[in-house]
Amino acid sequence: MLMNRRMNTERRVTTFGPVCSSVAGMASIIPKERALCKKGAHLCRDEMRDALPKLLSGHRSSTLLWIAPAMNESAAKAIDRRPIATRNRKWAQSATAWLAARNVSPNAISIAGMCACIAAGLALGVTSVEYNRIFWLVAALGAQLRLTANMLDGMVALASGRDSKVGELYNEVPDRVSDAAVFIGAGYAWGGNVVLGYSATILAIFTAYVRAAGKIAGAPNEFCGPMAKQHRMLVITVACLYSVVIPRSWQIFHLDDFDVGVMSLALTLIIAGCVITVLRRFKRIASALR
């Protein structure tokens, strides 16, 4: 009897001992497993974030899944576009996403940029009739809105998958109207010169013609300066802002034999820069075609 009770007692110890140790072991393992699960969840979130498309600006967003592939177009396609550093800015990509999400037509953006430049040209012409600083501000704003529209129309077209041959037509023709409106208006502006205004218009259109002719011949688009579209608008903008802050009497420089205005100087700079630009583009296009 005593032997049986002792054996039963040992059996209970032997039976329940491992169970108790297993429970204790499980209790110690559960927190570790929970920590591993949390760590795994963080890793999963990081992997999901890394899997989201990355835009040119470097930020990621799940709301832009549909726009990222268009923004990160192939290198070959990007090379044939005008190099604009502002495309990589977050505000530009956010504006592109906003416009594309609302189904705004890229061609409408191009037309809007042309209208802004026509308004700028009218404002410049009015300065010689009724002087008011607000006209110079309108002209400067119109020139910059034209550049912004020219950038956004292509970005929206790529983002929404609506880039087409018709879009290229809307991209080119309004640009030529914009150049003519601004430079002819600058020729009639206070301190301007009509001959210089029309000369700048002809040369600005000719620089674009050389680029287009090179593309038709089989060369890539040549956007080199020193007086490409953005440079021409910069000169006009600086001249307008100068006229805003400087008294009217200081906008005309009195030389020995003649007087020259700020806008005439700006147009002369544009003409000289366009001549150099035409020669550079022609040389580079000819080298690419050989």
C-alpha positions in Angstrom: 0.0 0.0 0.0 2.7 2.5 1.0 4.7 1.6 -2.1 1.6 2.2 -4.4 0.9 5.6 -2.8 4.5 6.6 -3.2 4.5 5.6 -6.8 1.2 7.4 -7.5 2.6 10.6 -5.8 5.7 10.4 -8.0 3.5 9.7 -11.0 1.5 12.9 -10.3 4.7 14.9 -9.9 6.0 13.4 -13.1 2.7 13.9 -14.9 1.9 17.5 -13.8 5.5 18.8 -13.7 6.0 19.0 -17.5 2.5 20.5 -17.9 3.2 23.2 -15.4 6.5 23.9 -17.0 4.9 24.0 -20.4 2.3 26.6 -19.2 5.1 28.7 -17.8 7.0 28.4 -21.0 4.0 29.4 -23.1 3.4 32.4 -20.8 7.0 33.5 -21.4 6.8 32.9 -25.2 3.5 34.8 -25.8 4.9 38.3 -25.2 7.8 37.5 -27.5 5.5 36.3 -30.2 3.4 39.5 -29.8 6.5 41.6 -30.2 7.4 39.7 -33.3 3.9 40.2 -34.7 4.1 43.9 -34.1 7.5 44.1 -35.7 6.2 42.1 -38.6 3.3 44.5 -39.0 5.7 47.5 -39.1 7.7 45.7 -41.7 4.6 45.0 -43.8 3.6 48.6 -43.6 7.1 49.7 -44.6 7.1 47.2 -47.5 3.6 48.4 -48.6 4.8 52.0 -48.4 7.9 51.1 -50.4 5.7 49.4 -53.0 3.7 52.6 -53.5 4.7 54.5 -56.7 7.4 57.1 -56.2 6.9 60.4 -58.0 9.7 62.6 -59.3 9.6 64.7 -56.2 10.5 61.7 -54.1 7.2 61.5 -52.1 4.8 58.5 -52.2 1.1 58.4 -52.0 -1.5 55.7 -52.5 -3.9 58.4 -53.8 -1.6 58.9 -56.8 -1.3 55.3 -57.8 -2.9 56.1 -61.1 -0.7 59.2 -61.8 2.7 57.9 -60.9 3.4 55.7 -63.9 2.6 58.6 -66.2 4.9 61.0 -64.2 7.8 58.5 -64.3 7.7 58.2 -68.0 10.5 56.5 -69.9 13.9 58.2 -70.2 13.6 58.3 -73.9 10.3 60.2 -73.7 11.6 62.5 -71.0 14.7 63.5 -73.1 12.4 64.8 -75.9 10.6 67.2 -73.5 11.7 70.7 -72.5 13.8 70.3 -69.4 11.9 72.1 -66.6 13.2 71.7 -63.0 9.8 72.9 -61.6 8.2 69.7 -62.7 9.8 68.0 -59.8 8.3 70.4 -57.2 5.6 69.0 -55.0 3.3 71.9 -55.8 3.5 71.2 -59.5 2.7 67.5 -59.1 -0.1 68.3 -56.6 -1.6 70.8 -59.1 -1.3 68.1 -61.8 -3.0 65.5 -59.7 -5.8 68.0 -58.8 -6.4 69.0 -62.5 -6.2 65.5 -63.8 -8.6 64.2 -61.1 -11.2 66.8 -62.2 -10.8 65.8 -65.9 -9.5 69.2 -66.9 -8.5 69.2 -70.6 -4.8 69.7 -71.3 -5.7 71.7 -74.4 -7.9 74.0 -72.3 -4.8 74.6 -70.1 -2.8 75.5 -73.2 -5.5 78.0 -74.3 -5.7 79.5 -70.8 -1.9 80.1 -71.0 -2.4 81.8 -74.4 -5.2 84.0 -73.0 -2.9 85.0 -70.1 -0.2 86.2 -72.5 -2.8 88.1 -74.6 -3.9 89.9 -71.5 -0.2 90.6 -70.7 0.3 92.1 -74.2 -2.7 94.3 -73.9 -1.6 95.5 -70.5 1.8 96.4 -71.9 0.3 98.3 -74.7 -2.0 100.3 -72.4 1.0 101.6 -70.4 1.9 104.1 -73.1 -1.7 105.4 -73.2 -2.5 105.5 -69.5 0.3 104.9 -67.1 -0.6 102.7 -64.1 1.7 100.3 -62.2 -1.0 97.7 -62.1 -0.6 97.2 -65.9 3.0 96.2 -65.4 2.0 93.7 -62.7 -0.7 92.2 -65.0 1.9 91.8 -67.7 4.4 90.1 -65.4 1.8 87.8 -64.0 0.5 86.9 -67.5 4.0 86.0 -68.7 4.5 83.7 -65.7 1.0 82.2 -66.0 1.9 81.3 -69.6 4.9 79.4 -68.4 3.0 77.6 -65.7 0.2 76.6 -68.1 2.8 75.4 -70.6 4.3 73.1 -68.0 1.0 71.8 -66.6 -0.7 71.0 -69.9 1.9 68.4 -70.7 2.0 67.0 -67.2 -1.8 66.7 -67.0 -1.8 65.1 -70.5 0.7 62.4 -69.4 -1.0 61.9 -66.0 -4.4 61.4 -67.5 -3.2 59.4 -70.5 -4.5 62.0 -72.9 -1.3 62.9 -74.7 -1.9 62.9 -78.5 -0.8 64.5 -81.7 -3.7 67.0 -81.4 -2.2 68.0 -78.0 1.1 68.8 -79.7 -0.8 71.1 -82.0 -2.4 72.8 -79.1 1.0 73.0 -77.4 2.7 74.8 -80.3 0.2 77.1 -81.9 -0.9 78.9 -78.7 2.8 79.4 -77.9 3.4 81.3 -81.1 0.3 83.5 -80.4 1.6 84.1 -76.9 5.0 85.2 -78.1 3.4 87.6 -80.7 1.0 89.1 -78.1 3.7 89.8 -75.5 6.4 91.2 -77.8 4.1 93.3 -79.9 2.6 94.6 -76.7 6.1 95.3 -75.4 6.9 97.2 -78.5 3.9 99.5 -77.9 4.6 99.8 -74.2 6.0 102.8 -72.4 9.7 102.9 -73.2 9.3 100.3 -75.9 9.9 100.4 -79.7 7.5 99.0 -82.3 10.2 97.9 -84.7 12.0 96.0 -81.9 8.7 94.5 -80.8 7.9 93.0 -84.2 11.6 91.9 -84.7 11.5 90.1 -81.3 8.2 88.4 -82.4 9.7 87.2 -85.7 12.9 85.9 -84.1 11.0 84.2 -81.2 8.8 82.3 -83.7 11.9 81.5 -85.8 13.6 79.9 -82.9 10.6 77.6 -82.5 10.5 77.0 -86.2 14.2 75.8 -86.2 13.4 73.3 -83.4 10.3 72.0 -85.1 12.1 71.7 -88.5 14.8 69.7 -86.8 12.3 67.3 -85.2 10.6 66.8 -88.6 14.0 66.0 -90.1 14.5 63.3 -87.5 16.5 65.1 -84.7 15.4 65.3 -81.1 13.7 68.5 -79.9 16.4 71.1 -79.3 15.5 73.4 -76.4 18.8 75.1 -75.9 19.1 78.8 -75.1 20.3 81.3 -74.2 16.9 82.8 -75.2 14.4 79.9 -75.1 10.8 80.5 -74.2 11.3 80.6 -70.4 14.3 83.0 -70.9 12.2 85.4 -73.0 9.4 85.5 -70.5 12.0 86.0 -67.7 13.4 89.1 -69.4 9.9 90.6 -69.9 8.9 89.8 -66.3 12.1 91.5 -64.9 11.5 94.6 -67.1 7.9 94.8 -65.9 8.8 94.4 -62.2 11.5 97.0 -62.6 8.9 99.4 -64.1 6.6 98.7 -61.1 9.1 99.8 -58.4 11.0 102.5 -60.4 9.5 106.0 -61.1 8.3 106.6 -64.7 11.0 109.2 -65.3 13.7 106.6 -64.5 12.4 104.1 -67.1 13.9 106.2 -70.0 17.6 106.4 -70.3 18.8 109.6 -71.9 21.9 109.0 -74.0 23.8 111.5 -76.1 21.9 111.2 -79.4 18.7 109.3 -78.4 16.6 108.0 -75.6 16.0 104.4 -74.8 13.5 102.8 -72.5 13.7 99.8 -70.2 11.3 97.8 -72.5 13.4 98.7 -75.5 16.5 97.4 -73.8 14.6 94.2 -72.9 13.5 93.7 -76.5 17.1 94.3 -77.7 18.3 91.7 -75.3 15.7 89.2 -76.5 16.6 89.8 -80.1 20.3 89.3 -79.6 19.6 86.2 -77.5 17.2 84.8 -80.1 19.9 85.2 -82.9 22.4 83.2 -80.8 19.7 80.6 -79.9 18.9 80.1 -83.6 22.5 79.6 -84.5 23.1 77.2 -81.6 20.0 75.1 -82.3 20.8 74.9 -86.0 24.4 73.7 -85.3 23.3 71.1 -82.8 20.4 69.8 -85.0 22.8 69.5 -88.0 25.3 67.6 -85.9 22.5 65.2 -84.7 21.4 64.6 -88.2 24.8 63.7 -89.6 
